[in-house]
């Protein structure tokens, strides 16, 4: 006799549906989390000017976009490494005569050898330039002028960041404090004062070579300059770290101040030289894989060791996401290359650009569009250079 097939109770059916619903929900949450994990680095990248900028820039620009530069002469400071090296490399690849300006002769010569081997362009030469010494800046300008060459592009690329500071890792830092040979705090001295003096010494060469242009490499860190005033001129030449700290010195804000100065200097230079056929631009090149950002990631990880387990997990994840969001070094050169070689009719004279062709107009800092402060910056820089004996 056949037994009747048992019929599932209503309660059993409900339990099965509930389990299936929970499984679907778990699957949905897992997929959503995985998507967030994948997308989060892209969001960070877009915010900081990382690798996504290549695809979201309003301007399409690659090394292939660079026209033939035969007969053109470019100076690139800090061209022995990083984005400066790739800038010099791509200009040389398109037949420009490139002056590799850097502090270290052996690294400078090594860069020249690599560029010549990669491009076949032997019109690449090294001239020593130590931006922490105004005497070295003057010697470089004299050496360049002795070559009796035109100057079509002056790319103020070199820079220094001693430590990332509170704006990045949440605590004040003064461990990177240092003075230049002329007594300037090293960030403002190297990143701004040295480049300002170099440009002034080469001003006549730029005018004689018009149409010519100057590109100053700033940074998104300009918004981290001292608040609310932007510049603290009294911190440009402190006696020592104790003196500087007593006046409010902090590494990240000092770096931000120098980057704000780069952008405002370029804007003022553009105003002064526009009647002479010389244009000037500034840019945030992106957050790029470099010694600077590796130090930043290391600082985040070091900070994590001093936190609770939850904070450690958060900071370590942030460090990894930051690494994934960065732009590779060769792409980091694209913004300044775009400004150095594109048709001036397509650019905004004095403009501040984010990768690769995103015109910001003015820096993000509250004082970034302050014309009065911009002119004061110029006067104070000139004054301090003269007081240093130059």
C-alpha positions in Angstrom: 0.0 0.0 0.0 1.5 3.3 -1.1 2.1 5.9 1.6 0.8 9.4 0.9 3.5 12.0 0.1 3.9 14.2 3.1 2.7 17.8 2.5 5.1 20.5 3.8 3.4 22.6 6.5 2.8 26.3 6.0 5.4 27.0 8.7 8.1 24.9 6.8 7.4 26.8 3.6 7.7 30.1 5.3 11.0 29.0 6.9 12.4 28.0 3.5 11.4 31.3 1.9 13.0 33.2 4.8 16.2 31.3 4.4 16.3 31.9 0.7 15.5 35.6 1.3 18.3 35.8 3.8 20.7 34.1 1.4 19.8 36.6 -1.4 20.2 39.5 1.0 23.6 38.2 2.1 24.6 37.8 -1.5 23.4 41.3 -2.3 25.2 42.8 0.7 28.4 40.9 -0.3 28.2 42.1 -3.9 27.5 45.7 -2.7 30.5 45.6 -0.4 32.7 44.2 -3.1 31.6 46.9 -5.5 32.3 49.6 -2.8 35.7 48.1 -2.2 36.4 48.3 -5.9 35.0 51.7 -6.5 36.3 53.5 -3.4 39.9 53.8 -4.8 38.4 55.4 -7.9 36.5 57.9 -5.8 39.6 58.8 -3.9 41.6 59.0 -7.2 39.1 61.4 -8.7 39.2 63.6 -5.6 43.0 63.9 -5.4 43.8 63.8 -9.1 44.9 60.2 -9.4 44.9 57.8 -12.3 41.2 58.3 -13.1 42.1 61.9 -14.3 43.4 60.4 -17.5 39.8 59.4 -18.4 37.8 62.2 -16.8 39.9 65.2 -18.0 38.0 67.6 -20.3 41.2 67.5 -22.5 42.5 64.4 -24.1 46.3 64.6 -23.9 49.0 61.9 -24.2 52.7 62.1 -25.1 51.5 61.5 -28.7 49.7 64.9 -28.5 53.0 66.7 -28.3 54.0 68.4 -31.6 57.4 68.3 -33.1 59.6 70.6 -31.0 62.7 70.9 -33.3 64.4 74.2 -32.5 62.7 74.6 -29.1 64.6 74.9 -25.9 63.3 73.8 -22.5 64.6 74.0 -19.0 63.1 71.5 -16.6 64.1 71.8 -12.9 64.3 68.6 -10.9 64.5 66.6 -14.2 66.7 63.9 -12.9 63.8 61.9 -11.3 60.1 61.6 -11.0 57.7 63.6 -13.2 60.5 66.0 -14.0 62.4 63.2 -15.7 59.4 62.1 -17.7 58.7 65.7 -18.7 62.3 66.1 -20.0 62.1 62.6 -21.7 58.9 63.4 -23.6 60.1 66.9 -24.7 63.4 65.3 -25.9 61.4 62.6 -27.7 59.8 65.3 -29.8 63.3 66.8 -30.6 63.4 69.7 -28.1 66.8 70.7 -26.7 66.4 70.1 -23.0 68.4 71.4 -20.1 68.2 69.0 -17.2 68.6 71.1 -14.1 69.2 69.3 -10.8 71.3 69.4 -7.7 73.1 66.1 -8.0 75.6 66.0 -10.9 75.8 62.2 -11.0 72.0 61.7 -11.0 71.7 64.5 -13.6 74.2 62.9 -15.9 72.6 59.5 -15.4 69.2 61.0 -16.4 70.7 62.5 -19.6 72.2 59.1 -20.6 68.8 57.4 -20.1 67.0 60.1 -22.1 69.5 60.0 -24.9 69.3 56.3 -25.1 65.5 56.3 -25.1 65.0 59.1 -27.6 68.2 59.3 -29.8 68.2 63.0 -29.0 71.7 64.1 -28.0 70.7 67.8 -27.5 70.1 67.1 -23.9 72.5 68.5 -21.3 72.9 68.9 -17.6 73.4 72.1 -15.7 73.7 72.0 -11.9 71.0 73.8 -9.9 70.6 73.7 -6.2 67.4 75.7 -5.4 68.3 75.9 -1.7 71.2 78.2 -2.6 70.5 81.5 -4.4 74.2 81.6 -5.4 73.7 78.3 -7.2 70.5 79.7 -8.9 72.5 82.7 -10.1 75.4 80.4 -11.4 72.9 78.3 -13.3 71.3 81.3 -15.0 74.7 82.6 -16.0 75.7 79.2 -17.3 72.5 79.0 -19.4 72.9 82.5 -20.7 76.5 81.7 -21.8 75.1 79.0 -24.1 73.3 81.8 -26.1 70.2 79.7 -26.5 66.6 80.8 -26.7 64.3 79.8 -23.9 60.9 78.6 -25.1 59.8 76.6 -22.0 60.8 77.1 -18.4 59.2 74.3 -16.3 59.5 74.9 -12.6 59.1 71.3 -11.5 61.5 70.7 -8.7 60.1 70.6 -5.2 60.5 69.3 -1.7 58.1 68.0 1.0 59.8 67.2 4.2 56.8 65.5 5.8 53.1 65.4 5.1 51.8 67.2 8.2 48.6 67.4 10.1 46.4 67.9 7.0 47.1 64.3 6.0 47.8 62.2 9.1 46.0 64.2 11.8 48.8 65.5 13.9 51.2 68.4 13.8 54.7 67.7 12.5 57.9 69.6 12.7 60.3 66.7 12.1 61.2 68.0 8.6 62.2 71.5 9.6 65.3 72.7 7.8 66.7 76.0 6.5 68.2 76.7 3.1 71.7 78.0 2.7 70.3 81.5 2.7 68.2 81.0 5.9 64.8 80.4 4.3 62.5 77.7 5.7 63.2 74.9 3.2 59.8 74.5 1.7 59.3 78.1 0.8 63.0 78.5 0.0 63.2 75.7 -2.5 59.7 75.5 -3.9 59.1 79.2 -4.3 62.0 81.6 -3.6 64.5 79.6 -5.6 62.2 79.3 -8.6 61.1 82.9 -8.3 64.7 84.1 -8.4 65.5 81.8 -11.3 62.6 83.1 -13.3 63.6 86.7 -12.6 67.2 86.0 -13.8 65.8 84.4 -17.0 63.1 87.0 -17.6 65.0 88.7 -20.5 65.6 85.3 -22.2 61.9 84.5 -22.0 60.9 87.8 -23.5 63.5 87.6 -26.2 62.2 84.1 -27.1 58.5 85.0 -27.2 56.2 83.4 -27.6 57.4 81.5 -24.6 55.9 80.1 -21.4 56.5 79.3 -17.8 54.9 76.4 -16.0 55.0 76.3 -12.2 54.2 72.9 -10.6 52.0 73.5 -7.6 49.9 71.0 -5.7 46.4 70.3 -4.3 48.2 70.8 -1.0 47.9 74.6 -1.6 44.6 74.4 0.2 46.5 73.3 3.4 48.4 76.6 3.6 48.2 78.6 6.8 44.7 79.7 7.7 43.2 82.2 7.2 46.0 84.3 5.8 47.6 81.9 3.4 51.2 83.2 3.9 53.0 83.9 7.1 56.0 85.9 5.9 57.4 85.9 9.4 57.9 82.2 9.1 60.0 82.4 5.9 63.2 83.1 7.7 63.0 81.7 11.3 66.1 81.2 13.3 65.6 77.6 14.2 62.9 75.0 14.8 62.1 76.2 18.3 61.7 79.8 17.0 59.5 78.6 14.1 57.4 76.3 16.2 56.7 79.2 18.6 55.3 81.1 15.7 53.0 78.3 14.5 55.3 76.4 12.1 54.0 73.0 11.0 55.5 70.9 8.1 52.3 70.4 6.1 51.1 74.0 6.4 54.6 75.1 5.4 54.5 72.9 2.3 51.0 74.1 1.5 52.2 77.7 1.8 54.9 77.1 -0.7 52.5 75.4 -3.2 50.0 78.3 -2.8 52.9 80.6 -3.6 53.7 78.7 -6.8 50.2 79.1 -8.1 49.9 82.8 -7.2 53.4 83.6 -8.5 52.4 82.1 -11.9 49.3 84.2 -12.0 51.1 87.4 -11.2 53.9 86.5 -13.7 51.2 86.0 -16.4 49.8 89.5 -15.7 53.3 91.1 -15.8 54.5 89.5 -19.0 51.3 89.2 -21.1 52.3 92.2 -23.2 55.7 90.6 -23.9 54.3 87.4 -25.4 55.2 85.3 -22.3 52.4 83.2 -20.8 52.5 81.4 -17.4 50.5 78.6 -15.8 50.5 76.6 -12.7 49.2 73.1 -12.0 48.5 70.3 -9.5 50.1 67.4 -11.4 48.1 64.8 -9.5 48.9 62.6 -6.5 51.7 60.5 -8.0 53.6 57.4 -7.0 56.8 59.0 -5.7 59.1 59.2 -2.8 56.8 61.9 -1.4 53.7 59.8 -1.4 55.6 56.7 -0.3 56.6 58.7 2.8 52.9 59.7 3.3 51.8 56.1 3.2 54.5 55.1 5.6 53.5 58.0 7.9 49.9 56.8 7.9 51.0 53.2 8.7 53.2 54.5 11.5 50.4 56.5 12.9 48.2 53.4 12.9 50.5 51.6 15.2 49.7 54.1 18.0 45.9 53.7 17.7 43.2 51.3 18.8 42.6 48.1 16.7 39.7 49.7 14.9 41.7 52.9 14.1 44.6 50.8 13.0 42.4 48.8 10.6 40.9 52.1 9.3 44.3 53.8 8.8 45.9 50.8 7.2 43.0 50.5 4.8 43.2 54.2 4.0 46.9 53.8 3.2 46.2 50.9 0.9 43.3 52.7 -0.8 45.6 55.8 -1.2 48.2 53.7 -2.9 45.6 52.3 -5.3 44.3 55.8 -6.2 47.7 57.3 -7.2 48.8 58.1 -10.7 51.9 56.5 -12.1 54.9 58.7 -12.5 54.9 58.9 -16.3 51.2 60.0 -16.3 52.0 62.6 -13.6 54.0 64.5 -16.2 51.1 65.0 -18.5 49.5 68.1 -16.9 52.7 70.1 -17.1 53.5 68.8 -20.6 50.0 69.9 -21.7 50.6 73.4 -20.4 54.1 73.5 -21.9 53.3 72.6 -25.5 49.6 73.1 -26.2 48.4 76.0 -28.3 48.1 79.0 -26.1 44.6 79.7 -27.6 43.4 76.6 -25.8 44.8 77.6 -22.5 44.0 80.3 -19.9 46.9 82.5 -19.2 47.7 82.5 -15.5 45.3 79.6 -14.9 45.6 76.9 -12.3 45.1 73.4 -13.7 44.3 70.0 -12.3 45.0 66.8 -14.2 45.1 66.8 -17.0 43.4 69.8 -18.5 40.9 70.8 -15.9 41.0 74.5 -15.4 40.4 75.5 -11.8 41.1 79.2 -12.4 42.4 79.9 -8.9 43.7 77.8 -6.0 41.2 76.3 -3.6 42.6 78.2 -0.6 40.4 81.1 0.6 43.2 83.5 -0.4 43.9 81.9 -3.7 42.2 84.6 -5.7 43.3 87.5 -3.5 45.0 90.0 -6.0 46.3 92.2 -3.2 48.0 89.3 -1.5 49.4 88.1 -4.8 51.1 91.4 -5.3 52.3 91.4 -1.7 53.8 87.9 -2.2 55.8 89.3 -5.2 57.1 92.3 -3.2 58.0 90.3 -0.1 59.8 87.7 -2.2 61.8 90.4 -4.0 62.6 92.1 -0.7 63.8 88.9 1.1 66.0 88.0 -1.9 67.6 91.4 -1.8 68.1 91.2 2.0 69.9 87.9 1.3 72.4 89.7 -0.8 71.0 88.9 -4.3 
